[in-house]
Amino acid sequence: MLSKTNLKQWLSLVCLTSLLVMPAAHAQTAEEKGLEIAKERKARDRGWGDSESTSIMVLRNAQGQESVRQMRIRALEVQGDGDKGLTIFDEPRDVAGTAFLNFSHINEPDDQWLYLPALKRVKRIASRNKSGPFMGSEFAYEDLASFEVEKYSYKYLRDETINGEEAWVIESVPTDRYSGYSKQIVWTDKSHYRVQKIEFYDRKKSLLKTLTFADYKLYLGKYWRAHKMTMVNHQTGKSTDLLAEDIKFQVGLTDRDFDQNTLRRIR
């Protein structure tokens, strides 16, 4: 018969043996890891409220010739849905007064409108046309929507170093059947969950464009914004730079600053 001391030792041994033969905890899949990173990226960019910036768009053709546009960009964070954005062109004269309004959504297609002052008309951008070029640039209309986790499915691919930063490389596949992209490959740095680079693949699964982010600055002690974004079209040789000159947060914008009537009143 076992003594109390021996019985305790035997029970301890049984417990230890059971732990050793127990199946390992559920390993995280590549899809789960990709989704987790996307969720944290979005979570770290919540709470900024509203913002306004002055920016320059530089369009460059395959021969390197440039044209420059000046514009203002306003944004409003929306609780429970995608963000709202308003882009107003101020120069040159042939595009002055043109304005683009975007309502991003989480579970439904985005709403987008373009105001053309020459026609004094607000044009709605149909879902089927959101893969088209925005104002002749290498950015598509769908590129201007806010990032929403639910718009993609995700898969972690690998770790890489980019721009001196350790980063996760994630494959993101759009859920919108009208997207112009079959997939995106996104480099997100591990230090602050900032996107460093995105590769866009067309519907034929060929590399179409690459977007790079540079000159990040920190606002309100929490929110990172790239002051330079460069979109290169590998199939045409054209490129577009978006250069933010001044970004201000919490300037008092409201829903009233983001509606179709606002487009007509732009000055």
C-alpha positions as CSV (number, residue, x, y, z in Angstrom):
1,M,0.0,0.0,0.0
2,L,1.3,3.5,-0.9
3,S,2.2,5.8,1.8
4,K,0.8,9.4,1.7
5,T,4.2,10.7,0.6
6,N,4.5,8.1,-2.1
7,L,0.9,8.6,-3.2
8,K,1.5,12.3,-3.7
9,Q,4.6,11.6,-5.7
10,W,2.7,9.1,-7.8
11,L,-0.1,11.6,-8.5
12,S,2.3,14.3,-9.4
13,L,4.0,12.0,-11.8
14,V,0.6,11.1,-13.4
15,C,-0.3,14.8,-13.8
16,L,3.1,15.6,-15.4
17,T,2.8,12.6,-17.7
18,S,-0.7,13.7,-18.7
19,L,0.6,17.2,-19.6
20,L,3.4,15.8,-21.7
21,V,1.0,13.7,-23.8
22,M,-1.7,16.3,-24.1
23,P,-2.1,17.7,-27.7
24,A,-0.5,21.0,-28.2
25,A,-2.7,24.1,-28.1
26,H,-4.3,25.2,-31.4
27,A,-1.6,26.7,-33.5
28,Q,-2.4,30.1,-35.1
29,T,-3.0,29.7,-38.8
30,A,-1.5,32.1,-41.4
31,E,-5.0,33.5,-42.0
32,E,-5.6,34.1,-38.3
33,K,-2.3,35.8,-37.9
34,G,-2.9,38.0,-40.9
35,L,-6.3,39.0,-39.5
36,E,-4.9,39.7,-36.1
37,I,-2.3,42.1,-37.5
38,A,-4.9,43.9,-39.6
39,K,-7.2,44.3,-36.6
40,E,-4.4,45.8,-34.5
41,R,-3.4,48.1,-37.4
42,K,-6.9,49.5,-37.4
43,A,-7.2,49.6,-33.6
44,R,-4.1,51.8,-33.3
45,D,-5.6,54.4,-35.7
46,R,-8.9,55.0,-33.8
47,G,-9.9,58.1,-32.0
48,W,-8.3,60.9,-34.1
49,G,-11.7,62.5,-34.8
50,D,-11.1,64.7,-37.8
51,S,-8.3,66.2,-39.8
52,E,-7.4,68.7,-42.6
53,S,-4.3,69.0,-44.7
54,T,-2.9,70.8,-47.7
55,S,-1.2,68.5,-50.2
56,I,0.5,68.5,-53.5
57,M,-0.1,65.9,-56.2
58,V,2.7,65.3,-58.7
59,L,1.7,63.4,-61.8
60,R,4.7,61.9,-63.8
61,N,4.4,60.3,-67.2
62,A,6.6,57.5,-68.6
63,Q,9.1,60.1,-70.0
64,G,9.4,61.8,-66.6
65,Q,7.5,64.9,-67.5
66,E,5.6,66.3,-64.5
67,S,2.4,68.2,-63.8
68,V,1.6,69.6,-60.3
69,R,-1.8,70.0,-58.5
70,Q,-2.5,71.7,-55.2
71,M,-5.3,70.4,-53.1
72,R,-6.9,70.2,-49.6
73,I,-7.9,67.0,-48.0
74,R,-10.4,66.7,-45.1
75,A,-11.3,63.5,-43.2
76,L,-13.9,62.6,-40.6
77,E,-13.8,59.5,-38.4
78,V,-17.1,57.7,-38.2
79,Q,-17.9,55.4,-35.3
80,G,-19.2,52.1,-36.5
81,D,-18.6,52.7,-40.1
82,G,-15.8,53.7,-42.5
83,D,-14.4,57.2,-42.6
84,K,-15.6,60.2,-44.7
85,G,-13.2,62.1,-46.9
86,L,-13.3,65.2,-49.0
87,T,-10.6,66.2,-51.6
88,I,-10.7,69.7,-53.1
89,F,-8.4,70.8,-56.0
90,D,-7.3,74.5,-55.9
91,E,-4.7,74.6,-58.7
92,P,-4.0,74.7,-61.6
93,R,-6.9,76.6,-63.0
94,D,-8.2,73.8,-65.2
95,V,-9.0,71.6,-62.2
96,A,-9.7,74.3,-59.6
97,G,-13.0,73.7,-57.8
98,T,-13.1,70.0,-58.6
99,A,-14.0,68.1,-55.5
100,F,-14.2,64.4,-54.6
101,L,-16.4,63.1,-51.7
102,N,-15.9,59.6,-50.3
103,F,-18.0,57.7,-47.7
104,S,-16.2,54.5,-46.8
105,H,-18.3,51.6,-45.5
106,I,-17.5,48.5,-43.6
107,N,-20.0,45.9,-45.0
108,E,-21.3,47.6,-48.2
109,P,-19.9,49.3,-51.2
110,D,-18.4,52.8,-50.6
111,D,-20.3,55.9,-51.8
112,Q,-18.3,58.3,-53.9
113,W,-19.1,61.5,-55.8
114,L,-17.1,63.8,-58.0
115,Y,-18.1,67.5,-58.5
116,L,-17.0,69.0,-61.9
117,P,-17.3,72.8,-61.8
118,A,-17.2,73.2,-65.6
119,L,-20.4,71.2,-65.8
120,K,-21.7,72.4,-62.4
121,R,-22.7,68.8,-61.8
122,V,-22.1,66.1,-59.1
123,K,-21.3,62.8,-60.7
124,R,-21.7,59.6,-58.7
125,I,-18.9,57.0,-59.1
126,A,-20.5,53.7,-59.7
127,S,-19.2,50.6,-57.9
128,R,-18.1,49.1,-61.3
129,N,-16.0,52.2,-62.0
130,K,-14.0,52.5,-58.7
131,S,-11.0,50.8,-60.2
132,G,-10.7,53.7,-62.7
133,P,-8.0,56.4,-62.3
134,F,-8.7,59.3,-60.0
135,M,-8.2,62.6,-61.8
136,G,-5.7,61.1,-64.2
137,S,-3.4,59.9,-61.4
138,E,-2.1,56.4,-60.7
139,F,-4.4,56.2,-57.7
140,A,-7.7,54.5,-58.3
141,Y,-10.9,55.7,-56.7
142,E,-10.9,52.7,-54.5
143,D,-7.4,53.5,-53.2
144,L,-8.8,56.7,-51.6
145,A,-11.2,54.9,-49.3
146,S,-10.3,54.4,-45.6
147,F,-8.8,51.0,-44.6
148,E,-11.5,48.8,-43.1
149,V,-10.6,45.3,-41.8
150,E,-13.8,43.7,-43.2
151,K,-13.0,44.7,-46.8
152,Y,-10.4,41.9,-47.1
153,S,-9.4,38.4,-46.2
154,Y,-5.9,38.0,-44.9
155,K,-3.0,35.6,-44.9
156,Y,0.4,36.1,-43.2
157,L,3.2,35.3,-45.6
158,R,6.6,36.0,-44.0
159,D,8.7,38.5,-42.0
160,E,11.0,41.0,-43.9
161,T,13.0,44.1,-43.2
162,I,11.9,47.2,-45.1
163,N,13.1,50.8,-44.7
164,G,15.2,49.6,-41.8
165,E,12.0,48.2,-40.0
166,E,11.1,44.7,-39.2
167,A,7.8,44.0,-40.9
168,W,5.1,41.5,-41.5
169,V,4.2,40.7,-45.1
170,I,0.5,40.1,-45.4
171,E,-1.6,39.1,-48.4
172,S,-5.0,40.9,-48.5
173,V,-7.7,39.8,-50.9
174,P,-10.6,42.3,-51.5
175,T,-14.0,41.0,-50.8
176,D,-15.6,43.5,-53.2
177,R,-16.3,41.7,-56.5
178,Y,-15.9,45.1,-58.3
179,S,-12.4,45.7,-57.0
180,G,-9.8,46.2,-59.7
181,Y,-7.3,44.1,-57.7
182,S,-7.0,40.3,-57.3
183,K,-4.9,40.8,-54.2
184,Q,-2.6,43.2,-52.4
185,I,0.7,42.4,-50.6
186,V,1.1,44.7,-47.6
187,W,4.3,45.4,-45.6
188,T,3.3,46.5,-42.0
189,D,6.1,47.4,-39.6
190,K,6.2,45.7,-36.2
191,S,7.2,48.8,-34.3
192,H,4.1,50.9,-34.9
193,Y,1.9,48.9,-37.3
194,R,2.5,51.5,-40.1
195,V,2.2,50.4,-43.7
196,Q,5.5,50.7,-45.5
197,K,4.6,49.3,-48.9
198,I,1.7,47.9,-50.8
199,E,1.9,45.9,-54.1
200,F,-1.4,45.8,-56.1
201,Y,-2.1,42.9,-58.5
202,D,-4.6,43.3,-61.3
203,R,-7.5,40.9,-62.0
204,K,-5.2,38.8,-64.2
205,K,-2.9,38.4,-61.1
206,S,-0.1,40.4,-62.6
207,L,1.8,43.1,-60.6
208,L,0.1,46.4,-61.5
209,K,1.2,49.1,-59.1
210,T,3.4,49.6,-56.0
211,L,2.6,52.2,-53.3
212,T,5.4,53.3,-51.0
213,F,5.1,55.4,-47.8
214,A,7.8,57.7,-46.4
215,D,8.4,60.6,-44.1
216,Y,6.1,59.4,-41.3
217,K,5.3,61.9,-38.6
218,L,3.6,61.4,-35.2
219,Y,0.5,63.4,-34.3
220,L,-1.3,63.8,-31.0
221,G,1.3,61.4,-29.5
222,K,-0.4,58.4,-31.2
223,Y,-1.3,58.7,-34.8
224,W,1.3,58.2,-37.6
225,R,0.9,59.8,-41.0
226,A,3.1,59.5,-44.0
227,H,3.9,62.8,-45.6
228,K,4.9,61.2,-48.9
229,M,3.1,58.4,-50.8
230,T,4.3,57.3,-54.2
231,M,2.3,55.1,-56.5
232,V,4.2,53.6,-59.4
233,N,2.3,51.9,-62.3
234,H,4.6,49.1,-63.5
235,Q,2.5,48.5,-66.6
236,T,2.5,52.1,-68.0
237,G,5.7,53.6,-66.4
238,K,3.7,56.4,-64.9
239,S,3.8,57.5,-61.3
240,T,2.0,59.9,-58.8
241,D,3.3,61.4,-55.6
242,L,1.1,62.7,-52.9
243,L,3.0,65.1,-50.6
244,A,1.3,66.3,-47.4
245,E,2.6,69.8,-46.5
246,D,0.5,70.4,-43.3
247,I,-1.8,68.2,-41.3
248,K,-4.0,69.4,-38.5
249,F,-6.2,67.3,-36.3
250,Q,-9.4,67.9,-34.4
251,V,-10.2,71.1,-36.3
252,G,-14.0,70.9,-35.7
253,L,-15.3,69.2,-38.9
254,T,-18.7,67.5,-38.7
255,D,-21.0,65.5,-40.9
256,R,-22.3,68.8,-42.4
257,D,-18.9,69.4,-43.9
258,F,-19.2,66.1,-45.9
259,D,-22.3,66.0,-48.0
260,Q,-23.2,66.5,-51.7
261,N,-24.3,70.1,-51.1
262,T,-20.8,70.8,-49.7
263,L,-19.4,69.8,-53.1
264,R,-21.4,72.6,-54.8
265,R,-20.3,75.2,-52.3
266,I,-16.6,74.5,-52.5
267,R,-14.4,77.5,-52.8
